[in-house]
C-alpha cells in the first residue's frame, strides 16, 4: 500500500471526514536537504471533519499528527495541513 | 521530561519573547516552510530568535518531543507554542497573529 493510501485509510477510520484531500507534493521538493528519493515524502492534506469542532488549531493538528504518527516518524517528511469543521468549510 | 536538552529549550524560551525553531537560519532558511514563517515575521518587523535545528540532531528530536509536535518549523511566543507553518500562515492571513503579538506588546499598535 502506498504511503498516501495508508494515510487516507487511517484518517478516514479515525476522523470520519466529510472531505479528505491528500496531495503528494514530493516532486516539488525533490533533492532538497533531507528529502528522501522516490517521492511520497511531502504531502498536503485537507480534512473537513466534525471531530474538529471546539478544538484549537494546535489541537486539531495534533489529532491528525497522532493518527499519522507512524508515517511522520518514517517516510513522511512534511505535511501541510488544513483542518476545518464542516461549518468553517461551508 | 528527563531529556537534558529540554532545559536548554526552556532557557531559550524564557530568554526570548519570540523563538522560531527552524531548518537553517533566518538569513538562509533550508526549508520552504521555515522560510515562509521567517518571511511573515520579517514582514511584521517582529524581532525573533531563529534556532537552527539542523546543526544539532539532539535538539531537533528534543524540540519535537518538547512541543509534542512532529514537524518543523515551530513558533513560540512568550514561551507558548503557537504552531507550525500552516497555523502561522493562517493566523497571519486573518490577522490573529498580529493580534496575538500586539496583545503581548511585541508589535506596535
Backbone of each chain as ProteinMPNN parsed JSONL, in Angstrom:
{"seq_chain_A": "XXXXXXXXXXXXXXXXXXXXXXXXXXXXXXXXXXXXXXXXXXXXXXXXXXXXXXXXXXXXXXXXXXXXXXXXXXXXXXXXXXXXXXXXXX", "coords_chain_A": {"N_chain_A": [[0.851, -1.188, 0.0], [0.525, 2.219, -0.8], [2.078, 5.104, 0.715], [0.404, 7.242, 0.749], [-2.142, 6.034, 0.398], [-2.275, 4.611, 2.745], [-2.301, 6.652, 4.642], [-4.683, 7.831, 3.989], [-6.525, 5.806, 4.594], [-6.149, 5.572, 7.362], [-6.821, 8.121, 8.335], [-9.453, 8.332, 7.533], [-10.634, 6.293, 9.017], [-10.163, 7.195, 11.63], [-11.166, 9.826, 11.86], [-13.538, 10.138, 10.503], [-13.949, 11.839, 8.093], [-15.725, 14.411, 6.298], [-14.747, 15.348, 4.089], [-11.8, 14.683, 2.387], [-8.706, 15.404, 1.25], [-5.77, 14.448, -0.236], [-2.669, 15.357, -1.255], [0.185, 14.625, -3.129], [3.072, 16.237, -2.812], [5.662, 15.776, -3.329], [7.34, 15.921, -5.59], [7.831, 18.601, -5.957], [9.657, 19.126, -4.054], [11.858, 17.657, -4.486], [15.146, 16.55, -4.015], [15.879, 18.479, -2.151], [17.456, 19.404, 1.017], [17.61, 16.615, 3.082], [15.392, 15.411, 1.968], [13.975, 12.389, 1.062], [14.737, 10.062, -1.591], [12.575, 9.099, -4.311], [10.028, 10.044, -3.788], [6.745, 10.465, -2.198], [7.077, 11.829, 0.214], [6.468, 14.453, 0.863], [3.483, 15.941, 1.659], [0.25, 17.449, 1.062], [-2.532, 17.939, 3.013], [-5.98, 18.105, 3.254], [-8.568, 18.324, 5.424], [-11.918, 17.956, 6.274], [-13.875, 17.77, 8.985], [-16.226, 16.847, 11.473], [-15.189, 16.234, 13.883], [-13.339, 18.158, 14.568], [-14.587, 20.257, 15.708], [-14.826, 22.788, 18.153], [-12.164, 22.598, 18.854], [-8.828, 23.885, 19.178], [-6.53, 25.305, 16.763], [-4.003, 24.164, 17.115], [-4.667, 21.883, 18.604], [-6.222, 20.485, 16.734], [-4.377, 19.898, 14.718], [-2.654, 18.304, 16.164], [-4.301, 16.11, 16.617], [-4.463, 15.028, 14.052], [-1.766, 14.533, 13.569], [-1.281, 12.575, 15.494], [-2.733, 10.439, 14.578], [-1.322, 9.895, 12.303], [1.18, 9.217, 13.209], [3.034, 7.151, 12.814], [3.658, 7.298, 10.081], [4.752, 9.866, 9.997], [6.963, 9.543, 11.537], [8.385, 8.019, 9.93], [8.434, 7.715, 6.55], [7.241, 10.157, 5.828], [8.018, 13.435, 5.435], [7.197, 15.998, 5.455], [4.171, 17.733, 6.076], [1.623, 19.518, 4.966], [-1.1, 21.1, 6.331], [-4.603, 21.452, 6.453], [-7.226, 21.857, 8.551], [-10.525, 21.691, 9.042], [-13.85, 22.381, 10.317], [-17.082, 21.198, 9.232], [-18.799, 23.434, 9.174], [-17.021, 25.603, 9.027], [-15.859, 25.131, 6.586], [-17.85, 25.487, 4.856]], "CA_chain_A": [[0.0, 0.0, 0.0], [1.328, 3.44, -0.843], [2.003, 5.931, 1.923], [-0.799, 8.043, 0.608], [-3.314, 5.19, 0.637], [-2.261, 4.272, 4.167], [-2.735, 7.842, 5.371], [-6.1, 8.018, 3.695], [-7.267, 4.795, 5.35], [-6.085, 5.875, 8.799], [-7.566, 9.357, 8.628], [-10.867, 8.034, 7.354], [-11.072, 5.485, 10.15], [-10.076, 7.901, 12.903], [-11.841, 11.131, 11.941], [-14.723, 10.124, 9.635], [-14.037, 13.147, 7.439], [-16.707, 14.663, 5.243], [-13.951, 15.608, 2.908], [-10.39, 14.398, 2.638], [-7.898, 15.526, 0.034], [-4.344, 14.238, 0.03], [-1.89, 15.604, -2.457], [1.612, 14.312, -2.991], [3.852, 17.379, -3.319], [7.08, 15.394, -3.238], [8.117, 16.318, -6.758], [8.234, 19.996, -5.8], [10.711, 19.225, -3.048], [12.895, 16.672, -4.799], [16.544, 16.96, -3.953], [16.263, 19.44, -1.101], [18.124, 18.787, 2.165], [16.861, 15.669, 3.895], [14.274, 14.796, 1.265], [14.347, 11.071, 0.563], [14.489, 9.829, -3.015], [11.438, 8.223, -4.585], [8.748, 10.681, -3.533], [5.924, 10.108, -1.044], [7.695, 12.407, 1.406], [5.821, 15.726, 1.161], [2.068, 15.873, 1.331], [-0.714, 18.437, 1.537], [-3.746, 17.245, 3.413], [-7.086, 18.959, 3.644], [-9.584, 17.49, 6.061], [-13.092, 18.598, 6.852], [-14.478, 16.766, 9.866], [-16.955, 17.344, 12.644], [-14.336, 15.971, 15.049], [-12.51, 19.324, 14.887], [-15.406, 21.297, 16.344], [-14.451, 23.135, 19.525], [-10.732, 22.385, 19.103], [-7.948, 24.937, 18.661], [-5.729, 24.889, 15.604], [-2.938, 23.259, 17.565], [-5.286, 20.6, 18.966], [-6.631, 19.792, 15.504], [-3.21, 19.319, 14.028], [-2.152, 17.197, 16.992], [-5.168, 14.953, 16.359], [-4.042, 14.438, 12.774], [-0.408, 14.018, 13.741], [-1.241, 11.34, 16.274], [-3.232, 9.378, 13.686], [-0.28, 9.605, 11.307], [2.471, 9.216, 13.914], [3.941, 6.175, 12.207], [4.11, 7.845, 8.789], [5.585, 11.04, 10.245], [8.241, 9.093, 12.089], [9.067, 7.299, 8.864], [8.667, 8.275, 5.223], [6.681, 11.485, 5.571], [8.99, 14.425, 5.872], [6.47, 17.25, 5.643], [2.735, 17.59, 5.908], [0.914, 20.798, 5.055], [-2.368, 20.619, 6.848], [-5.739, 22.332, 6.718], [-8.205, 21.075, 9.297], [-11.709, 22.531, 9.261], [-15.142, 21.76, 10.59], [-17.981, 21.397, 8.083], [-19.315, 24.805, 9.201], [-15.963, 26.511, 8.563], [-15.556, 24.85, 5.176], [-19.04, 25.81, 4.035]], "C_chain_A": [[0.886, 1.236, 0.0], [1.135, 4.218, 0.46], [0.702, 6.733, 1.909], [-2.064, 7.243, 0.915], [-3.414, 4.834, 2.122], [-2.763, 5.458, 4.997], [-4.233, 8.052, 5.198], [-6.953, 7.057, 4.532], [-7.296, 5.151, 6.836], [-6.914, 7.095, 9.158], [-9.062, 9.125, 8.513], [-11.401, 7.267, 8.561], [-11.14, 6.319, 11.434], [-10.977, 9.128, 12.977], [-13.161, 11.196, 11.171], [-14.909, 11.451, 8.9], [-15.163, 13.212, 6.413], [-15.976, 14.854, 3.933], [-12.495, 15.359, 3.275], [-9.645, 14.464, 1.321], [-6.442, 15.367, 0.417], [-3.587, 14.424, -1.268], [-0.429, 15.288, -2.19], [2.421, 15.438, -3.653], [5.332, 17.041, -3.462], [7.92, 15.92, -4.392], [8.631, 17.76, -6.632], [9.41, 20.162, -4.837], [11.89, 18.298, -3.339], [14.278, 17.292, -4.671], [16.886, 17.975, -2.879], [16.78, 18.691, 0.117], [17.21, 17.852, 2.935], [15.701, 15.002, 3.19], [14.699, 13.447, 0.7], [14.028, 10.935, -0.927], [13.214, 9.003, -3.155], [10.087, 8.784, -4.217], [8.043, 10.173, -2.296], [6.529, 10.621, 0.259], [7.013, 13.698, 1.843], [4.365, 15.663, 0.721], [1.33, 17.133, 1.775], [-1.99, 17.684, 1.841], [-4.795, 18.275, 3.794], [-8.183, 18.064, 4.184], [-10.718, 18.362, 6.569], [-13.789, 17.532, 7.688], [-15.135, 17.43, 11.064], [-16.093, 17.203, 13.908], [-13.502, 17.179, 15.459], [-13.281, 20.417, 15.621], [-14.953, 21.526, 17.781], [-12.982, 22.941, 19.85], [-9.929, 23.569, 18.533], [-7.181, 24.391, 17.46], [-4.67, 23.864, 16.0], [-3.525, 21.89, 17.917], [-5.685, 19.798, 17.73], [-5.446, 19.133, 14.814], [-2.635, 18.171, 14.827], [-2.997, 15.944, 16.778], [-4.709, 14.236, 15.088], [-2.651, 13.813, 12.915], [-0.408, 12.7, 14.506], [-1.778, 10.169, 15.445], [-2.122, 8.927, 12.729], [1.12, 9.505, 11.924], [3.501, 8.318, 13.232], [4.528, 6.717, 10.89], [5.06, 9.017, 9.007], [6.937, 10.662, 10.827], [9.062, 8.406, 11.0], [9.197, 8.103, 7.59], [8.222, 9.724, 5.045], [7.52, 12.556, 6.255], [8.286, 15.751, 6.142], [5.004, 17.053, 5.298], [2.127, 18.978, 6.062], [-0.538, 20.473, 5.318], [-3.401, 21.731, 6.956], [-6.803, 21.468, 7.36], [-9.381, 21.967, 9.658], [-12.916, 21.714, 9.673], [-16.021, 21.987, 9.359], [-18.5, 22.839, 8.028], [-18.281, 25.789, 8.656], [-15.697, 26.35, 7.069], [-16.697, 25.289, 4.263], [-18.897, 27.176, 3.365]], "O_chain_A": [[1.883, 1.291, 0.719], [0.168, 4.015, 1.195], [0.015, 6.873, 2.921], [-2.952, 7.728, 1.615], [-4.51, 4.765, 2.679], [-3.548, 5.288, 5.93], [-4.945, 8.402, 6.138], [-7.971, 7.45, 5.103], [-8.335, 5.047, 7.487], [-7.624, 7.102, 10.163], [-9.845, 9.657, 9.3], [-12.487, 7.558, 9.062], [-12.066, 6.164, 12.23], [-11.5, 9.443, 14.046], [-13.832, 12.228, 11.196], [-15.932, 12.113, 9.075], [-15.504, 12.225, 5.76], [-16.485, 14.576, 2.848], [-12.025, 15.772, 4.335], [-9.908, 13.693, 0.398], [-5.94, 16.071, 1.294], [-3.835, 13.731, -2.255], [0.117, 15.646, -1.146], [2.45, 15.57, -4.876], [6.157, 17.927, -3.69], [9.07, 16.317, -4.202], [9.707, 18.097, -7.124], [10.069, 21.202, -4.812], [12.807, 18.175, -2.527], [14.539, 18.395, -5.149], [18.057, 18.309, -2.702], [16.572, 17.485, 0.243], [16.144, 18.264, 3.392], [15.077, 14.105, 3.758], [15.669, 13.364, -0.054], [13.149, 11.621, -1.448], [12.821, 8.293, -2.229], [9.083, 8.079, -4.32], [8.653, 9.529, -1.442], [6.496, 9.936, 1.281], [6.974, 14.014, 3.032], [4.06, 15.37, -0.435], [1.726, 17.797, 2.733], [-2.47, 16.891, 1.03], [-4.527, 19.2, 4.561], [-8.666, 17.163, 3.498], [-10.49, 19.384, 7.217], [-14.239, 16.515, 7.161], [-14.657, 18.437, 11.587], [-16.251, 17.955, 14.87], [-13.004, 17.225, 16.584], [-12.692, 21.387, 16.098], [-14.725, 20.577, 18.53], [-12.582, 23.101, 21.004], [-10.316, 24.17, 17.53], [-7.185, 23.191, 17.184], [-4.467, 22.852, 15.329], [-2.95, 20.858, 17.57], [-5.508, 18.581, 17.687], [-5.505, 17.979, 14.389], [-2.179, 17.178, 14.259], [-2.464, 14.835, 16.76], [-4.585, 13.011, 15.055], [-2.402, 12.707, 12.437], [0.379, 11.805, 14.2], [-1.322, 9.037, 15.601], [-2.004, 7.748, 12.396], [2.122, 9.69, 11.233], [4.671, 8.674, 13.093], [5.726, 6.604, 10.631], [6.055, 9.155, 8.295], [7.929, 11.366, 10.637], [10.274, 8.234, 11.132], [9.969, 9.06, 7.531], [8.764, 10.44, 4.204], [7.696, 12.568, 7.474], [8.741, 16.537, 6.972], [4.646, 16.323, 4.374], [2.118, 19.543, 7.155], [-1.139, 19.663, 4.612], [-3.121, 22.809, 7.48], [-7.233, 20.467, 6.787], [-9.256, 22.882, 10.472], [-12.994, 20.513, 9.411], [-15.738, 22.864, 8.542], [-18.626, 23.405, 6.942], [-18.626, 26.704, 7.908], [-15.355, 27.311, 6.379], [-16.522, 25.439, 3.054], [-19.797, 27.606, 2.643]]}, "seq_chain_B": "XXXXXXXXXXXXXXXXXXXXXXXXXXXXXXXXXXXXXXXXXXXXXXXXXXXXXXXXXXXXXXXXXXXXXXXXXXXXXXXXXXXXXXXXXXXXXXXXXXXXXXXXXXXXX", "coords_chain_B": {"N_chain_B": [[9.972, 13.716, 30.849], [12.736, 13.944, 31.016], [14.721, 14.578, 29.394], [17.816, 16.051, 28.861], [18.198, 18.124, 27.086], [15.88, 19.52, 27.118], [16.057, 21.446, 29.105], [17.637, 23.362, 27.969], [15.986, 24.235, 25.946], [13.877, 25.29, 27.436], [15.26, 27.404, 28.566], [15.963, 28.982, 26.325], [13.4, 29.732, 25.592], [12.575, 31.197, 27.767], [14.27, 33.319, 27.733], [13.835, 34.662, 25.388], [11.389, 36.5, 23.656], [10.138, 35.821, 21.256], [10.518, 32.896, 19.589], [11.82, 30.92, 17.021], [12.013, 27.713, 16.053], [13.761, 26.166, 13.601], [14.629, 25.03, 10.236], [17.726, 25.64, 9.139], [18.947, 29.054, 9.004], [17.62, 32.341, 9.889], [18.614, 34.075, 7.896], [19.432, 32.272, 5.946], [17.315, 30.142, 5.286], [16.648, 26.627, 5.229], [14.539, 25.302, 4.238], [11.359, 25.371, 2.759], [9.085, 25.786, 4.329], [10.039, 26.751, 6.737], [11.195, 29.071, 5.751], [8.926, 30.473, 4.965], [7.711, 31.18, 7.378], [9.69, 32.772, 8.524], [9.622, 34.848, 6.712], [7.098, 35.975, 7.171], [7.354, 36.866, 9.827], [9.379, 38.707, 9.466], [8.192, 40.515, 7.745], [6.314, 41.591, 9.439], [7.994, 42.852, 11.082], [8.857, 41.845, 13.486], [10.942, 41.098, 16.174], [12.874, 38.237, 16.441], [14.21, 35.125, 17.714], [15.906, 32.933, 15.816], [16.373, 29.525, 15.743], [18.508, 27.146, 14.626], [17.862, 23.928, 13.91], [19.092, 22.064, 12.426], [21.797, 21.953, 12.813], [22.121, 20.531, 15.06], [21.331, 17.494, 15.892], [20.332, 16.364, 18.264], [18.928, 18.372, 19.434], [16.983, 18.787, 17.527], [15.379, 16.44, 17.726], [14.644, 16.693, 20.387], [13.149, 19.068, 20.487], [10.886, 18.387, 19.024], [9.791, 16.46, 20.703], [9.452, 17.939, 23.035], [7.54, 19.881, 22.353], [5.592, 18.217, 21.585], [5.034, 17.785, 18.858], [5.37, 16.905, 15.594], [6.705, 18.125, 13.484], [8.704, 20.664, 11.799], [8.92, 24.114, 10.844], [8.666, 25.519, 14.249], [6.86, 27.797, 16.07], [7.231, 29.867, 18.847], [5.734, 32.066, 21.185], [6.365, 34.172, 23.791], [6.981, 31.927, 25.374], [4.892, 30.241, 24.784], [3.575, 27.762, 22.673], [2.762, 28.43, 19.388], [2.332, 27.425, 16.787], [2.927, 25.573, 13.714], [4.048, 26.019, 10.339], [1.629, 26.039, 8.745], [-0.355, 26.925, 10.529], [0.668, 29.381, 11.398], [0.697, 30.8, 9.006], [-2.029, 30.864, 8.386], [-2.999, 32.287, 10.575], [-1.71, 34.676, 10.231], [-2.816, 35.548, 7.849], [-5.48, 36.038, 8.558], [-5.217, 37.925, 10.489], [-4.988, 37.19, 13.142], [-2.515, 36.528, 14.168], [-1.124, 38.938, 14.272], [-2.719, 40.201, 16.139], [-2.308, 38.611, 18.383], [0.439, 39.086, 18.831], [0.43, 41.819, 19.259], [-1.116, 41.941, 21.54], [0.677, 40.885, 23.328], [2.452, 42.83, 23.478], [4.414, 42.912, 21.545], [4.276, 43.921, 19.116], [3.829, 46.939, 17.482], [0.957, 48.979, 18.031]], "CA_chain_B": [[10.579, 15.043, 30.788], [14.073, 13.839, 31.594], [15.689, 14.911, 28.36], [18.613, 17.207, 29.295], [18.099, 19.227, 26.12], [14.681, 20.292, 27.458], [16.466, 22.609, 29.908], [18.13, 24.377, 27.035], [14.815, 24.779, 25.263], [13.215, 26.151, 28.436], [16.054, 28.622, 28.73], [15.758, 29.791, 25.112], [12.037, 30.264, 25.59], [12.401, 32.206, 28.814], [15.132, 34.473, 27.45], [13.443, 35.326, 24.135], [9.939, 36.624, 23.515], [9.682, 35.094, 20.061], [11.537, 31.913, 19.199], [11.442, 30.059, 15.904], [12.856, 26.539, 15.783], [13.651, 26.097, 12.142], [15.7, 24.375, 9.485], [18.534, 26.718, 8.598], [18.968, 30.288, 9.78], [16.739, 33.355, 9.281], [19.229, 34.568, 6.663], [19.486, 31.18, 4.965], [16.447, 29.014, 5.64], [16.944, 25.437, 4.419], [13.287, 24.603, 4.003], [10.362, 26.341, 2.342], [8.138, 26.074, 5.401], [10.75, 27.642, 7.657], [11.355, 30.35, 5.055], [7.64, 31.161, 4.959], [7.474, 31.784, 8.696], [10.676, 33.857, 8.636], [9.151, 35.963, 5.893], [5.968, 36.602, 7.859], [7.864, 37.601, 10.995], [10.156, 39.833, 8.964], [7.242, 41.489, 7.214], [5.695, 42.261, 10.579], [9.033, 43.581, 11.806], [8.962, 41.291, 14.841], [12.263, 40.586, 16.492], [12.755, 36.864, 16.907], [15.424, 34.336, 17.714], [15.802, 31.735, 14.993], [17.303, 28.482, 16.206], [18.7, 26.167, 13.553], [17.921, 22.583, 14.491], [19.875, 21.171, 11.553], [23.182, 21.837, 13.291], [22.149, 19.757, 16.295], [20.302, 16.453, 15.818], [19.706, 16.085, 19.563], [17.953, 19.454, 19.624], [15.887, 18.523, 16.595], [14.49, 15.446, 18.317], [14.127, 17.182, 21.669], [12.121, 20.084, 20.24], [9.667, 17.68, 18.622], [9.245, 15.839, 21.914], [9.093, 19.002, 23.982], [6.297, 20.51, 21.907], [4.659, 17.169, 21.152], [4.694, 18.251, 17.513], [6.379, 16.129, 14.859], [7.305, 18.794, 12.333], [9.321, 21.981, 11.951], [9.302, 24.964, 11.988], [7.764, 25.68, 15.382], [6.932, 29.168, 16.571], [6.842, 30.129, 20.235], [5.631, 33.463, 21.602], [6.352, 34.247, 25.266], [7.005, 30.588, 25.945], [3.747, 29.434, 24.375], [3.632, 27.246, 21.309], [1.711, 28.994, 18.53], [2.047, 26.459, 15.741], [3.895, 25.413, 12.643], [3.884, 26.902, 9.188], [0.225, 26.169, 8.315], [-1.091, 27.719, 11.506], [1.192, 30.751, 11.372], [0.229, 31.412, 7.759], [-3.464, 31.103, 8.507], [-3.197, 33.342, 11.575], [-1.227, 35.924, 9.638], [-3.769, 35.943, 6.817], [-6.723, 36.589, 9.114], [-4.911, 38.971, 11.463], [-4.885, 36.685, 14.511], [-1.116, 36.55, 14.611], [-0.842, 40.324, 14.618], [-3.455, 40.463, 17.374], [-1.589, 37.91, 19.451], [1.707, 39.775, 19.087], [0.072, 43.119, 19.829], [-1.571, 41.666, 22.902], [1.845, 40.592, 24.166], [3.326, 44.001, 23.421], [5.561, 42.626, 20.677], [4.024, 44.556, 17.826], [3.24, 48.265, 17.72], [-0.481, 49.04, 17.724]], "C_chain_B": [[11.999, 15.014, 31.335], [15.15, 14.177, 30.579], [16.478, 16.163, 28.747], [18.523, 18.399, 28.349], [16.869, 20.097, 26.41], [15.039, 21.559, 28.249], [16.932, 23.744, 29.01], [16.963, 25.038, 26.302], [14.071, 25.735, 26.193], [13.931, 27.478, 28.558], [15.882, 29.547, 27.516], [14.395, 30.476, 25.149], [11.84, 31.32, 26.664], [13.219, 33.459, 28.52], [14.713, 35.253, 26.204], [11.931, 35.339, 23.984], [9.409, 35.79, 22.358], [10.812, 34.177, 19.603], [10.989, 31.08, 18.045], [12.466, 28.932, 15.771], [12.68, 26.226, 14.314], [14.799, 25.306, 11.523], [16.464, 25.471, 8.768], [18.452, 27.938, 9.5], [18.0, 31.291, 9.141], [17.311, 33.926, 7.982], [19.214, 33.517, 5.557], [18.639, 29.994, 5.398], [16.717, 27.84, 4.69], [15.676, 24.67, 4.054], [12.229, 25.656, 3.706], [9.393, 26.737, 3.451], [8.768, 26.996, 6.434], [10.881, 29.029, 7.036], [10.057, 31.152, 5.096], [7.379, 31.855, 6.296], [8.446, 32.94, 8.933], [10.163, 35.086, 7.888], [7.998, 36.716, 6.574], [6.46, 37.439, 9.034], [8.638, 38.838, 10.552], [9.241, 40.927, 8.435], [6.584, 42.286, 8.337], [6.709, 43.098, 11.351], [9.178, 43.116, 13.242], [10.362, 40.732, 15.049], [12.103, 39.148, 17.001], [14.115, 36.177, 16.907], [15.171, 33.085, 16.887], [16.831, 30.722, 15.466], [17.33, 27.36, 15.18], [18.864, 24.776, 14.152], [18.752, 21.625, 13.621], [21.3, 20.986, 12.06], [23.266, 20.948, 14.533], [21.027, 18.723, 16.317], [19.62, 16.192, 17.161], [18.658, 17.153, 19.864], [16.73, 19.221, 18.74], [14.882, 17.535, 17.183], [13.842, 15.969, 19.595], [13.004, 18.194, 21.465], [10.802, 19.414, 19.868], [8.976, 17.039, 19.829], [8.68, 16.884, 22.855], [7.731, 19.595, 23.627], [5.207, 19.474, 21.674], [4.116, 17.531, 19.773], [5.766, 17.675, 16.59], [7.113, 16.872, 13.75], [7.927, 20.133, 12.714], [8.938, 22.813, 10.745], [8.267, 24.953, 13.118], [7.963, 27.088, 15.946], [6.42, 29.251, 18.006], [6.777, 31.629, 20.482], [5.464, 33.481, 23.112], [6.226, 32.855, 25.889], [5.843, 29.699, 25.552], [3.866, 29.015, 22.925], [2.455, 27.793, 20.5], [1.33, 28.004, 17.434], [3.196, 26.334, 14.765], [3.523, 26.329, 11.488], [2.42, 27.113, 8.788], [-0.535, 27.124, 9.222], [-0.634, 29.173, 11.473], [0.687, 31.483, 10.129], [-1.241, 31.801, 7.852], [-3.732, 32.271, 9.46], [-2.725, 34.697, 11.057], [-2.266, 36.453, 8.647], [-5.038, 36.556, 7.414], [-6.484, 37.574, 10.263], [-4.761, 38.499, 12.898], [-3.468, 36.74, 15.053], [-0.731, 37.956, 15.066], [-1.493, 40.676, 15.957], [-2.741, 39.841, 18.575], [-0.321, 38.674, 19.838], [1.456, 41.148, 19.72], [-0.316, 42.95, 21.293], [-0.419, 41.406, 23.856], [2.834, 41.755, 24.133], [4.525, 43.816, 22.509], [5.414, 43.256, 19.298], [3.337, 45.882, 18.115], [1.778, 48.272, 17.281], [-0.749, 49.924, 16.538]], "O_chain_B": [[12.422, 15.937, 32.032], [16.342, 14.077, 30.866], [15.887, 17.226, 28.942], [18.742, 19.541, 28.753], [16.813, 21.258, 26.006], [14.411, 22.604, 28.085], [16.659, 24.918, 29.26], [16.962, 26.247, 26.073], [13.687, 26.837, 25.799], [13.308, 28.536, 28.643], [15.681, 30.752, 27.671], [14.26, 31.644, 24.785], [11.033, 32.234, 26.498], [12.894, 34.542, 29.008], [15.177, 36.372, 25.985], [11.271, 34.316, 24.162], [8.369, 35.14, 22.465], [11.91, 34.628, 19.275], [9.855, 30.602, 18.084], [13.625, 29.162, 15.426], [11.558, 26.041, 13.844], [15.784, 24.965, 12.178], [15.923, 26.151, 7.897], [17.95, 27.864, 10.622], [17.602, 31.12, 7.989], [16.553, 34.23, 7.06], [19.01, 33.833, 4.385], [19.167, 28.967, 5.825], [16.98, 28.036, 3.504], [15.742, 23.523, 3.614], [12.209, 26.715, 4.334], [8.936, 27.878, 3.509], [8.117, 27.907, 6.946], [10.699, 30.04, 7.715], [10.086, 32.373, 5.246], [6.886, 32.983, 6.334], [8.062, 33.972, 9.483], [10.261, 36.213, 8.374], [7.945, 37.945, 6.546], [6.036, 38.58, 9.215], [8.56, 39.888, 11.188], [9.484, 42.114, 8.651], [6.331, 43.484, 8.208], [6.341, 43.944, 12.166], [9.573, 43.888, 14.116], [10.891, 39.997, 14.215], [11.291, 38.885, 17.888], [15.04, 36.584, 16.205], [14.312, 32.272, 17.229], [18.017, 31.031, 15.575], [16.318, 26.716, 14.904], [19.862, 24.479, 14.809], [19.069, 20.513, 14.041], [21.938, 19.975, 11.768], [24.362, 20.646, 15.005], [19.903, 19.032, 16.712], [18.443, 15.834, 17.19], [17.628, 16.869, 20.474], [15.592, 19.433, 19.16], [13.674, 17.771, 17.141], [12.664, 15.731, 19.857], [12.014, 18.175, 22.196], [9.736, 19.818, 20.334], [7.752, 17.071, 19.956], [7.585, 16.736, 23.397], [6.879, 19.786, 24.495], [4.029, 19.818, 21.578], [2.906, 17.576, 19.554], [6.953, 17.935, 16.79], [8.034, 16.329, 13.14], [7.702, 20.657, 13.805], [8.651, 22.243, 9.693], [7.154, 24.449, 12.962], [9.08, 27.504, 16.253], [5.332, 28.774, 18.329], [7.653, 32.377, 20.046], [4.534, 32.878, 23.65], [5.449, 32.65, 26.822], [5.799, 28.53, 25.935], [4.215, 29.817, 22.058], [1.297, 27.634, 20.886], [0.148, 27.771, 17.183], [4.274, 26.897, 14.953], [2.773, 27.291, 11.654], [2.013, 28.243, 8.519], [-1.257, 28.008, 8.76], [-1.456, 30.088, 11.515], [0.298, 32.648, 10.202], [-1.644, 32.896, 7.46], [-4.575, 33.128, 9.193], [-3.282, 35.736, 11.412], [-2.556, 37.649, 8.612], [-5.606, 37.486, 6.843], [-7.427, 38.005, 10.926], [-4.446, 39.294, 13.783], [-3.25, 36.969, 16.243], [-0.097, 38.137, 16.106], [-0.898, 41.356, 16.794], [-2.594, 40.462, 19.628], [-0.044, 38.88, 21.019], [2.192, 41.575, 20.609], [0.104, 43.716, 22.161], [-0.524, 41.675, 25.052], [3.924, 41.667, 24.698], [5.544, 44.487, 22.677], [6.289, 43.146, 18.44], [2.385, 45.945, 18.892], [1.414, 47.647, 16.285], [-1.902, 50.09, 16.139]]}, "name": "protein", "num_of_chains": 2, "seq": "XXXXXXXXXXXXXXXXXXXXXXXXXXXXXXXXXXXXXXXXXXXXXXXXXXXXXXXXXXXXXXXXXXXXXXXXXXXXXXXXXXXXXXXXXXXXXXXXXXXXXXXXXXXXXXXXXXXXXXXXXXXXXXXXXXXXXXXXXXXXXXXXXXXXXXXXXXXXXXXXXXXXXXXXXXXXXXXXXXXXXXXXXXXXXXXXXXXXXXX"}
